[in-house]
Amino acid sequence: MLLKAPENELTMRDRLVVFSSSLFLVGGVLWVPALYAWAWKRFLAIPKDQKKRRAIYATILLSATALYTAGPHRSPRVGEWVQVHKWTIWKSWFRFLALEVVQDAPITSMKNLKEDQAIVAVVPHGIFPFALAFSALSEMSEGVFGKFRAVVASAAMMIPWVRDVLTWVRAV
């Protein structure tokens, strides 16, 4: 056993962080379009004789859309700037999933995961397996893997907010 999440260390705060981040990230598929539809409906409800108010609202709506679609937050450099690898959210995911790193060969015949390139299998693999990769971003697993880059399906890059976080952690 190379790494094991401490037993009985999962707190209510960890559960809250995991559940809320799941709703925010994965739920973005539902709430981002709903929020946009609500904002558009509000724009259409502004009387046509209030041209200045409609113009301001339309400018804000279009600017927010353009910023979200092609803004500077879509760069891996933003991940370095906000120090995404040091976020405490990853520790909560680590404890929630009770991450364990087990070696299947003697340490003498095993590649040094910190220095050599290696592919690491993750079990179980689910609909959103990047959650397991998120738990491996914690500082504790960095001691085993070194710099960690998650490999994700291209479909994960189509989910609002998930794409941005995956870009920040330089996922492949």
C-alpha positions as CSV (number, residue, x, y, z in Angstrom):
1,M,0.0,0.0,0.0
2,L,1.6,3.2,-1.2
3,L,-1.1,5.6,0.0
4,K,-4.3,5.3,2.0
5,A,-6.8,7.9,3.1
6,P,-7.0,7.9,6.9
7,E,-10.1,6.1,8.1
8,N,-12.8,8.1,10.1
9,E,-11.3,11.4,9.0
10,L,-14.2,12.3,6.6
11,T,-16.0,15.2,8.2
12,M,-19.4,16.8,7.5
13,R,-17.5,19.7,5.9
14,D,-15.9,17.3,3.5
15,R,-19.2,15.9,2.5
16,L,-20.7,19.3,2.0
17,V,-17.7,20.4,-0.1
18,V,-18.0,17.3,-2.3
19,F,-21.7,17.5,-2.8
20,S,-21.8,21.2,-3.5
21,S,-18.8,21.0,-5.9
22,S,-20.5,18.1,-7.7
23,L,-23.7,20.1,-8.0
24,F,-21.8,23.1,-9.3
25,L,-19.5,21.3,-11.7
26,V,-21.5,18.4,-13.0
27,G,-24.8,20.1,-12.5
28,G,-23.5,22.9,-14.7
29,V,-25.0,21.0,-17.6
30,L,-28.4,21.9,-16.2
31,W,-28.0,25.1,-14.3
32,V,-25.9,27.1,-16.8
33,P,-28.5,26.8,-19.7
34,A,-31.3,27.4,-17.2
35,L,-29.6,30.5,-15.9
36,Y,-29.0,31.8,-19.4
37,A,-32.7,31.1,-20.3
38,W,-33.8,33.0,-17.2
39,A,-31.6,36.0,-18.1
40,W,-32.9,35.9,-21.7
41,K,-36.5,35.8,-20.5
42,R,-35.8,38.8,-18.2
43,F,-34.3,40.7,-21.2
44,L,-37.4,40.0,-23.3
45,A,-39.6,41.2,-20.4
46,I,-38.1,44.7,-20.5
47,P,-40.6,47.0,-22.4
48,K,-39.4,48.0,-25.8
49,D,-39.7,51.7,-25.0
50,Q,-37.0,51.4,-22.4
51,K,-34.2,51.3,-25.0
52,K,-31.4,52.4,-22.7
53,R,-32.2,49.7,-20.1
54,R,-32.5,47.0,-22.9
55,A,-29.2,48.1,-24.4
56,I,-27.4,47.9,-21.0
57,Y,-29.0,44.5,-20.2
58,A,-28.1,43.2,-23.7
59,T,-24.6,44.4,-23.4
60,I,-24.1,42.7,-20.0
61,L,-25.7,39.5,-21.3
62,L,-23.6,39.4,-24.5
63,S,-20.4,40.4,-22.7
64,A,-20.9,37.6,-20.1
65,T,-21.5,35.1,-22.9
66,A,-18.4,36.2,-24.8
67,L,-16.3,36.2,-21.6
68,Y,-17.5,32.7,-20.6
69,T,-17.1,31.4,-24.1
70,A,-13.6,32.7,-24.9
71,G,-12.4,34.5,-21.8
72,P,-8.9,34.4,-20.3
73,H,-10.1,31.9,-17.7
74,R,-9.7,29.2,-20.3
75,S,-5.9,29.2,-20.1
76,P,-3.8,26.8,-18.1
77,R,-1.9,29.8,-16.8
78,V,-5.0,30.8,-14.8
79,G,-4.7,27.4,-13.0
80,E,-1.2,28.4,-12.0
81,W,-2.3,31.8,-10.9
82,V,-5.2,30.6,-8.7
83,Q,-3.0,27.7,-7.5
84,V,-5.6,25.1,-8.4
85,H,-3.4,22.2,-7.2
86,K,-3.3,23.7,-3.6
87,W,-7.1,24.0,-3.2
88,T,-8.4,22.2,-0.1
89,I,-11.3,20.8,-2.2
90,W,-9.0,18.1,-3.4
91,K,-8.3,16.9,0.2
92,S,-12.1,16.6,0.7
93,W,-12.4,14.5,-2.5
94,F,-9.4,12.4,-1.3
95,R,-11.1,11.7,2.0
96,F,-14.6,11.3,0.5
97,L,-13.5,8.7,-2.0
98,A,-11.2,7.0,0.5
99,L,-8.4,7.0,-2.1
100,E,-5.9,4.1,-1.9
101,V,-2.9,3.6,-4.1
102,V,-1.9,-0.1,-4.2
103,Q,1.1,-1.4,-6.0
104,D,0.8,-4.7,-7.9
105,A,4.5,-5.5,-8.2
106,P,7.4,-5.3,-5.8
107,I,8.8,-1.8,-5.4
108,T,12.1,-2.9,-7.1
109,S,10.4,-3.8,-10.4
110,M,7.9,-0.9,-10.3
111,K,8.6,2.3,-12.3
112,N,9.3,5.3,-10.3
113,L,6.0,7.1,-10.7
114,K,7.4,10.5,-9.7
115,E,10.0,10.7,-12.5
116,D,9.0,8.3,-15.3
117,Q,5.9,8.5,-17.3
118,A,3.3,5.9,-16.3
119,I,-0.3,5.2,-16.9
120,V,-2.2,4.5,-13.7
121,A,-5.5,2.6,-13.8
122,V,-8.3,3.9,-11.7
123,V,-11.0,1.6,-10.3
124,P,-14.0,1.9,-10.2
125,H,-14.6,3.8,-13.4
126,G,-17.9,5.6,-13.5
127,I,-19.9,8.0,-15.6
128,F,-17.8,10.9,-14.3
129,P,-14.5,9.3,-13.5
130,F,-12.7,12.6,-13.3
131,A,-13.9,12.9,-9.7
132,L,-11.3,10.2,-9.0
133,A,-8.7,12.2,-10.7
134,F,-9.7,15.2,-8.6
135,S,-9.1,13.2,-5.5
136,A,-5.6,12.4,-6.8
137,L,-4.8,16.0,-7.1
138,S,-4.3,16.3,-3.3
139,E,-0.8,16.9,-1.9
140,M,-0.8,13.5,-0.3
141,S,-1.0,11.7,-3.7
142,E,1.6,14.0,-5.2
143,G,4.1,12.2,-2.9
144,V,3.3,9.0,-4.8
145,F,2.6,10.2,-8.3
146,G,4.6,13.4,-8.6
147,K,3.0,15.7,-11.1
148,F,-0.3,14.2,-12.0
149,R,-2.2,14.8,-15.2
150,A,-5.6,13.3,-15.6
151,V,-6.6,11.8,-18.9
152,V,-10.3,12.5,-19.5
153,A,-12.8,11.7,-22.3
154,S,-13.4,14.5,-24.8
155,A,-17.0,14.6,-23.6
156,A,-15.9,15.9,-20.2
157,M,-14.6,19.0,-22.0
158,M,-18.1,19.9,-23.1
159,I,-19.4,20.3,-19.5
160,P,-19.5,23.9,-18.3
161,W,-17.0,24.6,-15.5
162,V,-15.6,21.1,-15.7
163,R,-13.8,22.0,-18.9
164,D,-12.3,25.1,-17.1
165,V,-11.1,23.1,-14.1
166,L,-9.7,20.4,-16.4
167,T,-7.8,23.0,-18.4
168,W,-6.4,24.5,-15.2
169,V,-5.0,21.2,-14.0
170,R,-3.7,20.5,-17.5
171,A,-5.7,17.4,-18.1
172,V,-5.1,15.5,-21.3
